[in-house]
Amino acid sequence: MRLRCRLSCAEVFEGVSQGETEAEALRNIQEAIQLCLDVRRAQGLPLTIESRQIEAPIYA
């Protein structure tokens, strides 16, 4: 049985990572985060972005 995992990290970049297993998805997102941080550092940008979670009622 194949397992598809999807991970995200909004505090660093707006993106997601996938993998056939949880371990592969984790490796993929770690690599994506590192590459994003390298680019942001080279461009003199902040390493993280502000992130907030809110709850909003849904009316049917």
C-alpha positions in Angstrom: 0.0 0.0 0.0 1.4 3.4 -1.0 1.0 6.3 1.4 0.9 9.9 0.2 1.9 12.5 2.7 1.6 16.3 2.4 3.4 18.7 4.7 3.5 22.5 4.8 5.5 25.2 6.5 3.8 28.6 6.1 6.1 30.4 8.6 9.1 30.0 6.1 7.5 29.8 2.7 4.2 29.3 1.0 4.5 25.8 -0.2 4.0 22.2 0.4 5.9 19.0 0.0 4.8 15.5 -0.8 6.2 12.0 -0.5 5.3 8.4 -0.9 6.0 8.0 2.8 6.0 10.3 5.8 9.8 10.1 5.9 10.1 11.1 2.3 7.7 14.0 2.7 9.7 15.2 5.7 13.0 15.0 3.8 11.5 16.9 0.9 10.1 19.7 3.0 13.4 20.0 4.9 15.2 20.4 1.6 12.7 23.0 0.4 12.9 25.0 3.6 16.7 25.0 3.5 16.8 26.2 -0.1 14.2 28.9 0.7 16.3 30.1 3.7 19.4 30.1 1.6 17.8 32.3 -1.0 16.2 34.7 1.6 19.6 35.0 3.4 21.4 35.7 0.1 18.8 38.4 -0.8 19.0 40.0 2.7 15.3 39.1 3.4 13.9 38.1 6.8 14.2 34.3 7.3 10.6 33.9 8.4 7.2 35.5 7.5 4.5 36.5 9.9 1.8 33.8 10.2 -1.6 33.9 12.0 -4.4 31.4 12.3 -7.9 32.6 12.8 -11.2 30.8 13.3 -14.2 32.1 11.4 -17.8 30.8 11.7 -19.3 29.3 8.6 -23.0 30.0 8.1 -25.0 27.5 6.0 
